[in-house]
Amino acid sequence: MSLPPGFLDELRTRLSLSDVVGRKVIWDMRKSNQGKGDMWAPCPFHHEKTASFHVDDRKGYYYCFGCHAKGDALSFVQETENVGFMEAVEILAGEAGMPMPARDPRAQQKADRRTQLADVMEQAVQAFRMHLQTGAGQAARDYLVRRGLDADAQARWEIGFAPAGWQVLWDHLRGKNVPEDLILGAGLAKPSQKGGKPYDTFRNRIMFPIRDARGRAIAFGGRAMDPDDNAKYLNSPETELFDKGRSLYNHGPARSAAGKGQPLIVAEGYMDVIALAEAGFGAAVAPLGTAITEHQLRMLWRVAPEPIIALDGDTAGLRAAMRAIDLALPLLEAGQSLRFAIMPEGQDPDDLIRASGAGAVQKVLDGAIPMVQLLWRRETEGRNFDSPERKAALEKALGEKVALIKDPSIRNHYEQELKNLRWQLFRPQRSNWKGRAKPGIAPTSETRNSAVARADEQMQTHLREAVVLASLIATPQVIAEFESRIETLHCADPDHAALRDLICRVGVDTPDALGDAILHELGPAPLETLQGLRHVAISPCLRHPGDVDLARQTLAEELAKLEARHGLDAELSEAVTDPAALESEAVTWRLGQAAEALTQATRSRNEDTAEYETGDNGALINREERDALDTLLNKISFAKSKR
């Protein structure tokens, strides 16, 4: 309903915000100034000991300097009582002694009829409960006991029974002078197509009342007792009271439990909700046998920012989870998402509780995964990505889903997380014997002159890898240019491998975030070890971070040497694996080419036999040229002194 102009202003004027808030907090009187309406208390929205929650009575607003919660009296009631806007208005209007504004006549008539229908539904609840206790309800009672619901639990959930007759409820309600149009309007009976009396909608079924958030009975769910019944579960038809896509089973009690800190759990059916609540998970709801609708999703988010979708561990349950993802992606906001708890295969929450107890359910809930991981699972599980085309198809499918997210910040985080997952899936498979003799193959004179020479080559490779990684970290702007070559860099050292993977994962798209990512994921140790190597410490790139040209030159040279060395090692390894192949001219030619490539890559430094030293700016200076310059400067200085 719409409120007349000025109603809310009058409501706020009549109420003191400190009085409204004072019911939920204990004021810190040492910090508060009651005379000025300047009040302080520990925040009711997050656990703390200090008084960081401020109420300004004159302005009618509150603000927490800890969790940044803010608002007025209406928003405070909404948050603390876990109610909607109009319900908060009604609560405060009652406290202020203000009658709610009258509605227009037609709206009032509609409201009156809804009230009448709710009264009829309440009578039906009592009738079904009564029938459950009769002889006709014995089989239903036995079934409920087998499902773990004793008489007390049956009473708590107001479970009833609809007998098998065609007009049992109809005759009961008509005997209480309930008008026919109200029985039909409530969906409790259907008109006969043969001109006879209307017949009951529910027959031979265990009955579960469905109540709205305010506690009014608005519909029923009926579980068939006949195993041959075409519909195992049957809901009331949609009526003036009941909109299946806008209702949740156990909405009101779950809202209260969630307001006290319990996790909001979305299960599939009535028995799952009841089993969860009986096991201590009071904030459990169900979407009444349908896929979650957009309106239901928004209702869930009004109760809790991150509901847990607890689905059966079967194909149908997973399909329901995937539909929920597609629905939720365009609606995501900061701090508002879903998590998914997948039950063991073949079990629902009720099965798991009866088989293993509440602890087993808690374990599954603790392992609930975020939506992005289930999205990844849907697009990758059981598929092979052994070709560029298949990899491109995956990226396209994920890109289309992420594009549905309207919030740019969330969209960016999804893109980064999915990129990380793609990197883990697609990163090159690296040899696990690099730096060691291949199992079953003894070093020979053809592969290495001596163990000492091999150790020296390993050290050179290790140092060159270190220089490459340090150069990339010091000047991350060049990472994208060398991405493909970095990905294939063979790092024997585990710390080097971890740095390489992180550089590829983060540095290509967000180079400025690389340093923070390294510290966050790996800690300072790998970076300190890397920079502590003397060969790295004197590297010009480390002395001149951000020098793009210098980094390009260094990386091109060092990567060429590493790639040439790896190429020769690979050829030698293949030849040693099959010694007979050494007689092949093709193998001999490839070995020669690989050796020549290594020679070319290292020639620039090997051919230069001059001795160098490192200058103050990190550059390499030819020692002979520097000595000659020093001699010349000394002569000039001596000549000046003779004048």
C-alpha positions as CSV (number, residue, x, y, z in Angstrom):
1,M,0.0,0.0,0.0
2,S,1.1,3.6,-0.5
3,L,1.4,5.9,2.4
4,P,0.0,9.5,2.4
5,P,2.4,12.4,2.2
6,G,3.8,13.4,5.6
7,F,2.9,10.1,7.3
8,L,6.5,8.9,7.7
9,D,7.7,12.4,8.7
10,E,5.0,12.5,11.4
11,L,6.0,9.0,12.5
12,R,9.7,10.0,12.9
13,T,8.7,13.1,14.7
14,R,6.7,11.3,17.3
15,L,9.4,8.7,18.0
16,S,12.8,9.2,19.7
17,L,15.4,7.2,17.8
18,S,17.3,6.6,21.1
19,D,14.2,5.0,22.5
20,V,13.8,2.7,19.6
21,V,17.5,1.8,19.6
22,G,17.6,1.6,23.4
23,R,15.6,-1.6,23.4
24,K,18.5,-3.4,21.7
25,V,21.7,-1.8,23.2
26,I,23.2,-0.7,26.5
27,W,24.2,2.9,26.4
28,D,27.7,4.0,27.4
29,M,26.7,6.8,29.7
30,R,30.3,8.0,30.2
31,K,30.5,8.8,26.5
32,S,26.9,9.8,25.9
33,N,25.2,13.2,26.3
34,Q,21.6,12.4,27.0
35,G,20.6,16.0,27.2
36,K,21.8,16.6,23.6
37,G,20.5,13.3,22.3
38,D,24.1,12.3,21.5
39,M,24.2,8.6,22.5
40,W,26.9,5.9,22.2
41,A,26.8,2.1,22.6
42,P,28.4,-1.1,21.4
43,C,27.1,-1.9,18.0
44,P,24.1,-4.3,17.9
45,F,25.1,-5.4,14.3
46,H,28.5,-6.8,15.1
47,H,30.3,-8.1,18.1
48,E,32.4,-5.5,19.9
49,K,33.3,-4.2,23.3
50,T,33.9,-0.5,22.5
51,A,31.1,2.0,22.1
52,S,31.4,2.8,18.3
53,F,27.7,2.9,17.6
54,H,26.4,6.5,17.5
55,V,22.8,7.8,17.7
56,D,22.0,11.4,16.9
57,D,18.5,12.0,18.2
58,R,18.3,15.5,16.7
59,K,19.0,14.3,13.2
60,G,17.3,10.9,13.6
61,Y,20.1,8.9,12.3
62,Y,22.6,6.3,13.6
63,Y,26.0,5.3,12.4
64,C,28.5,2.6,13.4
65,F,32.2,3.6,13.0
66,G,33.1,-0.1,13.1
67,C,30.9,-1.9,10.6
68,H,29.5,1.4,9.0
69,A,25.9,0.4,9.5
70,K,23.7,3.5,9.2
71,G,20.0,4.5,8.9
72,D,17.0,5.8,10.8
73,A,14.4,4.2,13.0
74,L,12.7,2.3,10.2
75,S,15.9,0.8,8.9
76,F,16.9,-0.1,12.5
77,V,13.6,-2.0,13.1
78,Q,14.0,-3.7,9.7
79,E,17.5,-4.9,10.5
80,T,17.0,-5.9,14.1
81,E,13.5,-7.4,13.7
82,N,14.3,-8.9,10.3
83,V,11.0,-7.5,8.8
84,G,10.1,-5.7,5.7
85,F,9.5,-1.9,5.3
86,M,5.7,-1.9,5.8
87,E,6.0,-4.2,8.7
88,A,8.5,-1.9,10.3
89,V,6.1,1.0,9.7
90,E,3.3,-0.9,11.4
91,I,5.5,-1.7,14.4
92,L,6.6,1.9,14.9
93,A,3.1,3.3,14.2
94,G,1.7,1.1,16.9
95,E,4.4,2.3,19.4
96,A,3.7,5.9,18.4
97,G,-0.1,5.5,18.7
98,M,-0.6,6.4,15.1
99,P,-3.3,4.4,13.2
100,M,-2.2,3.1,9.8
101,P,-3.9,5.1,7.0
102,A,-7.1,3.7,5.6
103,R,-6.9,2.2,2.2
104,D,-9.2,2.9,-0.7
105,P,-12.5,1.0,-0.6
106,R,-11.6,-1.6,-3.2
107,A,-8.2,-2.3,-1.6
108,Q,-10.0,-2.6,1.7
109,Q,-12.5,-5.1,0.3
110,K,-9.7,-7.1,-1.2
111,A,-7.9,-7.1,2.2
112,D,-11.1,-8.2,4.0
113,R,-11.5,-11.1,1.6
114,R,-7.9,-12.2,2.1
115,T,-8.6,-12.1,5.8
116,Q,-11.7,-14.3,5.3
117,L,-9.7,-16.7,3.2
118,A,-7.0,-16.9,5.8
119,D,-9.6,-17.7,8.4
120,V,-10.9,-20.6,6.3
121,M,-7.4,-21.9,5.8
122,E,-6.9,-21.8,9.5
123,Q,-10.0,-23.9,10.0
124,A,-8.7,-26.4,7.4
125,V,-5.4,-26.6,9.3
126,Q,-7.3,-27.6,12.5
127,A,-9.5,-30.1,10.6
128,F,-6.5,-31.9,9.0
129,R,-4.8,-32.1,12.4
130,M,-7.9,-33.6,13.9
131,H,-8.1,-36.2,11.1
132,L,-4.5,-37.2,11.7
133,Q,-5.5,-38.4,15.2
134,T,-8.3,-40.6,14.0
135,G,-8.2,-44.2,12.9
136,A,-8.1,-43.1,9.3
137,G,-4.8,-41.3,10.0
138,Q,-3.1,-44.3,11.6
139,A,-1.0,-45.1,8.5
140,A,0.0,-41.5,8.1
141,R,1.1,-41.3,11.8
142,D,3.1,-44.5,11.4
143,Y,4.8,-43.0,8.3
144,L,5.7,-39.8,10.1
145,V,7.2,-41.8,13.0
146,R,9.3,-43.8,10.6
147,R,10.6,-40.5,9.2
148,G,11.6,-39.5,12.7
149,L,8.7,-37.2,13.6
150,D,7.1,-38.1,16.9
151,A,3.8,-36.7,18.2
152,D,5.4,-33.6,19.6
153,A,7.2,-32.8,16.3
154,Q,3.9,-33.4,14.4
155,A,2.2,-30.9,16.6
156,R,5.0,-28.3,16.3
157,W,4.7,-28.4,12.5
158,E,0.9,-28.7,12.6
159,I,1.0,-31.7,10.3
160,G,-2.4,-33.1,9.4
161,F,-4.1,-35.7,7.2
162,A,-6.7,-35.4,4.5
163,P,-8.8,-38.6,4.4
164,A,-9.5,-40.4,1.2
165,G,-13.1,-39.3,0.8
166,W,-14.2,-36.9,-2.0
167,Q,-16.0,-34.3,0.2
168,V,-14.6,-34.8,3.7
169,L,-13.2,-31.3,4.1
170,W,-16.0,-29.7,2.1
171,D,-18.7,-31.2,4.3
172,H,-16.7,-30.2,7.4
173,L,-16.4,-26.6,6.4
174,R,-19.9,-26.3,5.1
175,G,-21.1,-27.7,8.4
176,K,-19.5,-24.7,10.0
177,N,-21.3,-22.4,7.6
178,V,-18.2,-21.4,5.6
179,P,-19.5,-20.0,2.3
180,E,-18.8,-22.1,-0.7
181,D,-17.0,-19.3,-2.6
182,L,-14.5,-19.0,0.2
183,I,-13.8,-22.7,0.2
184,L,-13.3,-22.7,-3.5
185,G,-11.4,-19.4,-3.3
186,A,-8.9,-20.8,-0.8
187,G,-8.1,-23.6,-3.2
188,L,-9.4,-26.3,-0.8
189,A,-12.0,-27.7,-3.2
190,K,-12.6,-27.8,-6.9
191,P,-15.9,-27.5,-8.8
192,S,-17.2,-30.7,-10.3
193,Q,-17.2,-31.0,-14.0
194,K,-20.3,-33.2,-13.9
195,G,-22.6,-30.8,-12.1
196,G,-22.2,-32.4,-8.7
197,K,-20.8,-31.1,-5.4
198,P,-17.3,-29.6,-5.4
199,Y,-14.7,-32.2,-4.3
200,D,-11.7,-31.8,-2.0
201,T,-8.4,-30.8,-3.6
202,F,-6.4,-33.0,-1.2
203,R,-7.4,-36.6,-0.5
204,N,-5.4,-39.4,1.2
205,R,-2.4,-37.1,1.8
206,I,-0.3,-36.0,4.8
207,M,-0.8,-32.2,5.0
208,F,1.8,-29.6,5.6
209,P,0.5,-26.1,6.3
210,I,2.3,-23.3,4.4
211,R,2.3,-20.0,6.2
212,D,3.5,-16.6,5.0
213,A,6.1,-14.5,6.8
214,R,3.4,-13.1,9.1
215,G,2.3,-16.6,10.1
216,R,-1.0,-16.7,8.2
217,A,-1.9,-20.1,6.7
218,I,-2.0,-19.4,2.9
219,A,-1.7,-22.9,1.3
220,F,-1.0,-26.6,1.9
221,G,1.5,-29.1,0.6
222,G,0.2,-32.7,0.5
223,R,2.3,-35.9,0.5
224,A,0.5,-38.8,-1.2
225,M,0.0,-42.0,0.9
226,D,-0.8,-44.0,-2.2
227,P,2.5,-45.0,-3.8
228,D,0.7,-45.2,-7.2
229,D,-0.5,-41.7,-7.0
230,N,0.7,-39.7,-10.0
231,A,1.8,-36.7,-7.9
232,K,3.9,-37.6,-4.8
233,Y,3.6,-34.0,-3.6
234,L,0.8,-31.6,-4.4
235,N,0.6,-27.9,-3.5
236,S,-2.5,-25.8,-3.3
237,P,-3.4,-24.0,-6.5
238,E,-2.6,-20.3,-6.7
239,T,-5.2,-18.2,-5.0
240,E,-5.6,-14.6,-3.8
241,L,-3.6,-15.7,-0.8
242,F,-1.0,-18.0,-2.4
243,D,1.5,-17.2,-5.1
244,K,3.8,-20.2,-5.3
245,G,6.7,-18.2,-6.8
246,R,6.5,-15.6,-4.0
247,S,6.3,-17.9,-1.0
248,L,8.7,-20.0,1.0
249,Y,8.0,-22.9,3.3
250,N,8.9,-22.0,7.0
251,H,9.6,-18.4,6.0
252,G,8.6,-16.7,9.3
253,P,10.4,-19.0,11.7
254,A,13.5,-19.1,9.5
255,R,13.6,-15.4,9.3
256,S,13.6,-15.2,13.1
257,A,16.3,-17.8,13.4
258,A,18.5,-16.1,10.8
259,G,18.1,-12.9,12.7
260,K,19.7,-14.6,15.6
261,G,22.7,-15.7,13.6
262,Q,21.8,-19.1,12.2
263,P,22.7,-19.8,8.6
264,L,19.9,-19.5,6.1
265,I,19.6,-22.9,4.4
266,V,17.5,-23.5,1.3
267,A,16.4,-27.2,1.0
268,E,14.2,-28.9,-1.6
269,G,11.1,-30.1,0.3
270,Y,9.0,-30.0,3.4
271,M,10.6,-33.0,5.1
272,D,14.1,-31.6,4.5
273,V,13.1,-28.3,6.1
274,I,11.5,-30.1,9.1
275,A,14.4,-32.5,9.5
276,L,16.9,-29.6,9.4
277,A,14.9,-27.5,11.9
278,E,14.4,-30.5,14.3
279,A,18.2,-31.1,14.1
280,G,18.9,-27.5,15.2
281,F,19.1,-25.7,11.8
282,G,16.2,-23.4,12.4
283,A,16.7,-21.1,9.5
284,A,15.7,-23.6,6.8
285,V,13.2,-22.9,4.0
286,A,12.1,-24.6,0.8
287,P,10.8,-23.1,-2.5
288,L,7.7,-25.3,-2.6
289,G,8.7,-27.9,-5.1
290,T,9.7,-25.5,-7.9
291,A,13.0,-24.0,-9.1
292,I,13.9,-20.9,-7.1
293,T,12.3,-17.8,-8.7
294,E,13.7,-14.3,-8.8
295,H,11.2,-13.1,-6.2
296,Q,12.1,-15.9,-3.9
297,L,15.8,-15.2,-4.3
298,R,15.2,-11.6,-3.4
299,M,13.2,-12.8,-0.4
300,L,16.1,-14.9,0.7
301,W,18.6,-12.0,0.4
302,R,16.3,-9.9,2.6
303,V,16.7,-12.6,5.3
304,A,20.4,-13.3,4.9
305,P,23.1,-11.9,2.5
306,E,24.5,-15.4,1.6
307,P,22.0,-18.2,1.8
308,I,23.3,-21.8,1.5
309,I,21.5,-23.8,-1.2
310,A,21.5,-27.4,0.2
311,L,20.6,-29.6,-2.7
312,D,20.3,-33.4,-3.1
313,G,23.4,-35.1,-4.3
314,D,21.8,-36.3,-7.5
315,T,21.5,-35.1,-11.1
316,A,18.3,-33.3,-10.4
317,G,19.8,-31.5,-7.4
318,L,22.7,-30.3,-9.5
319,R,20.5,-29.1,-12.3
320,A,18.5,-27.1,-9.7
321,A,21.8,-25.6,-8.5
322,M,22.8,-24.6,-12.0
323,R,19.4,-22.9,-12.6
324,A,19.9,-21.0,-9.4
325,I,23.3,-19.8,-10.7
326,D,21.8,-18.5,-14.0
327,L,19.1,-16.7,-12.1
328,A,21.4,-15.2,-9.5
329,L,24.3,-13.9,-11.7
330,P,22.5,-10.7,-13.0
331,L,21.2,-9.9,-9.5
332,L,24.5,-10.2,-7.6
333,E,25.6,-7.2,-5.4
334,A,28.6,-6.7,-3.1
335,G,28.1,-8.9,-0.1
336,Q,25.1,-10.6,-1.6
337,S,25.6,-14.0,-3.2
338,L,24.9,-17.8,-2.7
339,R,26.8,-20.7,-1.5
340,F,26.1,-24.4,-2.4
341,A,26.2,-27.4,-0.1
342,I,26.0,-30.5,-2.2
343,M,24.7,-33.5,-0.2
344,P,26.4,-37.0,-0.6
345,E,25.2,-38.7,-3.7
346,G,21.8,-40.2,-3.4
347,Q,21.0,-38.4,-0.1
348,D,19.0,-35.3,0.8
349,P,19.3,-33.4,4.1
350,D,16.6,-35.6,5.8
351,D,18.4,-38.8,4.7
352,L,21.8,-37.5,5.9
353,I,20.4,-36.5,9.3
354,R,18.7,-39.8,9.9
355,A,21.8,-41.8,8.7
356,S,24.6,-39.8,10.3
357,G,23.2,-37.1,12.5
358,A,23.3,-33.3,12.6
359,G,27.1,-33.3,12.7
360,A,27.3,-34.7,9.2
361,V,25.0,-32.0,7.9
362,Q,27.1,-29.3,9.6
363,K,30.2,-30.7,7.9
364,V,28.5,-30.4,4.5
365,L,27.4,-26.9,5.3
366,D,30.9,-25.9,6.4
367,G,32.2,-27.1,3.1
368,A,29.7,-25.1,1.0
369,I,31.3,-23.7,-2.1
370,P,30.9,-20.2,-3.6
371,M,28.9,-19.8,-6.7
372,V,31.9,-19.2,-8.9
373,Q,33.3,-22.6,-8.2
374,L,30.0,-24.4,-9.1
375,L,29.9,-22.3,-12.3
376,W,33.4,-23.6,-13.1
377,R,32.3,-27.1,-12.3
378,R,29.3,-26.9,-14.6
379,E,31.4,-25.8,-17.6
380,T,34.4,-28.1,-17.1
381,E,33.3,-31.3,-15.3
382,G,33.6,-34.4,-17.5
383,R,35.0,-32.5,-20.5
384,N,38.3,-32.7,-22.3
385,F,40.1,-29.5,-23.3
386,D,42.9,-31.0,-25.4
387,S,42.6,-28.6,-28.3
388,P,42.8,-24.8,-28.7
389,E,39.2,-24.8,-30.0
390,R,37.9,-26.5,-26.9
391,K,39.8,-24.2,-24.7
392,A,38.4,-21.2,-26.6
393,A,34.8,-22.6,-26.3
394,L,35.3,-22.8,-22.5
395,E,36.5,-19.2,-22.3
396,K,33.5,-18.1,-24.5
397,A,31.0,-19.9,-22.3
398,L,32.4,-18.6,-19.1
399,G,32.7,-15.1,-20.6
400,E,29.0,-15.1,-21.6
401,K,28.0,-16.1,-18.0
402,V,30.2,-13.5,-16.4
403,A,28.9,-10.8,-18.7
404,L,25.5,-11.3,-17.1
405,I,26.8,-9.8,-13.8
406,K,25.8,-6.1,-13.7
407,D,28.0,-5.0,-10.8
408,P,31.4,-4.1,-12.4
409,S,33.4,-4.9,-9.2
410,I,31.9,-8.4,-8.8
411,R,32.3,-9.0,-12.5
412,N,36.0,-8.2,-12.3
413,H,36.5,-10.5,-9.4
414,Y,34.7,-13.4,-11.2
415,E,36.9,-12.8,-14.2
416,Q,40.0,-13.0,-12.1
417,E,38.9,-16.1,-10.2
418,L,37.9,-17.9,-13.4
419,K,41.2,-16.9,-15.0
420,N,43.0,-18.5,-12.0
421,L,41.0,-21.7,-12.4
422,R,41.8,-21.8,-16.2
423,W,45.5,-21.3,-15.4
424,Q,45.4,-24.3,-13.1
425,L,43.6,-26.4,-15.7
426,F,45.7,-25.4,-18.7
427,R,49.1,-24.7,-17.4
428,P,51.7,-26.8,-19.2
429,Q,52.6,-30.2,-17.7
430,R,56.1,-29.9,-16.5
431,S,58.7,-32.6,-16.2
432,N,59.1,-33.9,-12.7
433,W,62.7,-35.1,-13.4
434,K,64.3,-31.8,-14.4
435,G,67.6,-31.5,-12.8
436,R,67.9,-35.2,-12.0
437,A,68.9,-38.2,-14.0
438,K,65.9,-39.8,-15.7
439,P,64.9,-43.1,-13.9
440,G,66.8,-46.0,-15.2
441,I,69.3,-44.0,-17.2
442,A,72.9,-43.6,-16.0
443,P,74.8,-40.4,-17.0
444,T,77.1,-41.1,-19.8
445,S,80.0,-39.2,-21.5
446,E,77.5,-38.3,-24.3
447,T,75.3,-36.4,-22.0
448,R,77.7,-34.8,-19.5
449,N,81.5,-34.7,-19.2
450,S,81.4,-35.0,-15.5
451,A,79.2,-34.7,-12.4
452,V,81.0,-31.4,-11.7
453,A,80.1,-30.0,-15.1
454,R,76.5,-31.0,-14.6
455,A,76.3,-29.4,-11.2
456,D,77.8,-26.2,-12.7
457,E,75.2,-26.2,-15.5
458,Q,72.4,-26.7,-13.0
459,M,73.6,-23.7,-11.0
460,Q,73.8,-21.6,-14.1
461,T,70.3,-22.5,-15.0
462,H,69.1,-21.8,-11.5
463,L,70.7,-18.4,-11.5
464,R,69.3,-17.5,-14.9
465,E,65.8,-18.5,-13.8
466,A,66.3,-16.2,-10.7
467,V,67.4,-13.3,-12.9
468,V,64.3,-13.8,-15.2
469,L,61.9,-13.9,-12.3
470,A,63.5,-11.0,-10.5
471,S,63.4,-8.9,-13.7
472,L,59.7,-9.7,-14.2
473,I,58.9,-8.8,-10.6
474,A,60.9,-5.6,-10.7
475,T,59.3,-4.5,-14.0
476,P,56.0,-6.3,-14.3
477,Q,54.9,-4.0,-17.2
478,V,56.7,-6.4,-19.6
479,I,55.1,-9.6,-18.4
480,A,52.4,-9.7,-21.1
481,E,55.1,-9.5,-23.8
482,F,56.8,-12.6,-22.5
483,E,53.8,-14.5,-21.3
484,S,54.0,-17.6,-23.5
485,R,57.8,-18.0,-22.9
486,I,57.3,-17.6,-19.1
487,E,54.6,-20.3,-19.1
488,T,57.0,-22.8,-20.6
489,L,59.9,-21.8,-18.3
490,H,61.1,-25.1,-16.6
491,C,61.8,-24.3,-12.9
492,A,63.3,-27.1,-10.9
493,D,63.3,-25.0,-7.7
494,P,59.8,-25.2,-6.1
495,D,60.0,-21.5,-5.0
496,H,60.8,-20.5,-8.6
497,A,58.0,-22.6,-9.9
498,A,55.5,-20.9,-7.5
499,L,56.7,-17.4,-8.5
500,R,56.5,-18.3,-12.2
501,D,52.9,-19.5,-11.8
502,L,51.8,-16.4,-9.9
503,I,53.5,-14.1,-12.4
504,C,51.5,-15.7,-15.2
505,R,48.3,-15.8,-13.3
506,V,48.3,-12.3,-11.9
507,G,51.0,-10.3,-13.7
508,V,49.6,-10.5,-17.2
509,D,46.3,-8.6,-16.5
510,T,47.1,-6.8,-13.3
511,P,50.8,-6.2,-13.1
512,D,50.5,-3.6,-10.4
513,A,48.9,-6.2,-8.1
514,L,51.7,-8.7,-8.5
515,G,53.8,-7.7,-5.5
516,D,50.8,-7.8,-3.1
517,A,49.7,-11.2,-4.6
518,I,53.2,-12.7,-4.0
519,L,53.2,-11.6,-0.4
520,H,49.6,-12.7,0.2
521,E,49.9,-16.2,-1.4
522,L,53.6,-17.1,-0.9
523,G,54.7,-14.8,1.9
524,P,58.0,-12.9,1.9
525,A,60.4,-15.9,2.1
526,P,60.6,-16.8,-1.7
527,L,61.1,-13.2,-2.7
528,E,63.8,-12.5,0.0
529,T,65.6,-15.7,-1.1
530,L,65.4,-14.7,-4.7
531,Q,66.7,-11.2,-4.1
532,G,69.4,-12.4,-1.8
533,L,71.2,-14.3,-4.6
534,R,74.3,-12.2,-5.6
535,H,73.8,-12.8,-9.3
536,V,70.3,-11.3,-8.9
537,A,71.4,-8.5,-6.5
538,I,73.8,-7.1,-9.0
539,S,71.4,-7.5,-11.9
540,P,70.8,-4.1,-13.6
541,C,67.0,-4.8,-13.7
542,L,66.9,-5.1,-9.9
543,R,68.9,-1.9,-9.6
544,H,66.7,-0.1,-12.1
545,P,63.1,-1.4,-11.5
546,G,60.6,-0.1,-14.0
547,D,63.2,0.3,-16.8
548,V,61.2,-1.4,-19.6
549,D,63.9,-1.4,-22.2
550,L,66.5,-2.8,-19.8
551,A,64.0,-5.5,-18.7
552,R,63.2,-6.5,-22.3
553,Q,66.9,-6.8,-23.2
554,T,67.7,-8.8,-20.1
555,L,64.7,-11.1,-20.4
556,A,65.3,-11.8,-24.1
557,E,68.9,-12.7,-23.5
558,E,68.3,-14.9,-20.4
559,L,65.3,-16.7,-21.8
560,A,67.1,-17.5,-25.0
561,K,69.9,-19.1,-23.0
562,L,67.4,-21.1,-20.9
563,E,65.4,-22.2,-23.9
564,A,68.5,-23.3,-25.7
565,R,69.8,-25.2,-22.7
566,H,66.4,-26.9,-22.3
567,G,66.3,-27.8,-26.0
568,L,69.7,-29.5,-25.9
569,D,68.8,-31.3,-22.7
570,A,65.6,-32.6,-24.3
571,E,67.5,-33.9,-27.4
572,L,70.1,-35.5,-25.2
573,S,67.5,-37.1,-23.0
574,E,65.7,-38.6,-26.0
575,A,68.9,-39.9,-27.5
576,V,70.0,-41.5,-24.2
577,T,66.6,-43.1,-23.8
578,D,67.1,-44.9,-27.1
579,P,70.9,-45.3,-27.7
580,A,70.3,-47.0,-31.1
581,A,68.9,-43.7,-32.3
582,L,72.3,-42.1,-32.1
583,E,73.2,-44.0,-35.3
584,S,70.4,-42.0,-37.1
585,E,71.7,-39.0,-39.0
586,A,68.5,-37.1,-38.2
587,V,69.1,-37.5,-34.5
588,T,72.8,-36.5,-34.9
589,W,71.7,-33.5,-36.9
590,R,69.2,-32.4,-34.3
591,L,71.8,-32.7,-31.6
592,G,74.1,-30.6,-33.6
593,Q,71.4,-27.9,-34.2
594,A,70.5,-27.8,-30.5
595,A,74.2,-27.5,-29.5
596,E,74.6,-24.7,-32.0
597,A,71.6,-22.9,-30.7
598,L,73.0,-23.0,-27.2
599,T,76.4,-21.7,-28.5
600,Q,74.7,-18.9,-30.3
601,A,72.6,-17.9,-27.3
602,T,75.7,-17.8,-25.0
603,R,78.2,-16.5,-27.6
604,S,77.7,-12.8,-26.9
605,R,79.1,-13.2,-23.4
606,N,81.5,-16.0,-24.2
607,E,83.2,-14.3,-27.1
608,D,83.7,-11.2,-25.0
609,T,86.8,-12.2,-22.9
610,A,87.2,-8.8,-21.3
611,E,86.9,-8.6,-17.6
612,Y,84.0,-6.6,-16.1
613,E,83.1,-5.0,-12.9
614,T,79.8,-3.6,-11.7
615,G,79.5,0.2,-11.5
616,D,77.6,2.1,-8.9
617,N,74.6,2.3,-11.2
618,G,74.5,-1.5,-11.7
619,A,75.9,-1.4,-15.3
620,L,78.8,-3.7,-16.3
621,I,82.0,-1.8,-17.1
622,N,85.0,-3.2,-19.1
623,R,87.8,-3.2,-16.6
624,E,90.5,-2.4,-19.3
625,E,88.5,0.5,-20.6
626,R,88.0,1.9,-17.1
627,D,91.7,1.5,-16.3
628,A,92.6,3.4,-19.5
629,L,90.1,6.2,-18.6
630,D,91.5,6.4,-15.1
631,T,95.1,6.7,-16.6
632,L,93.9,9.5,-18.9
633,L,92.2,11.4,-16.1
634,N,95.3,11.1,-13.9
635,K,97.5,12.5,-16.8
636,I,95.1,15.4,-17.2
637,S,95.1,16.1,-13.5
638,F,98.9,15.9,-13.3
639,A,99.3,18.3,-16.3
640,K,97.0,20.9,-14.6
641,S,99.0,20.7,-11.4
642,K,102.2,21.6,-13.3
643,R,100.8,24.8,-14.7
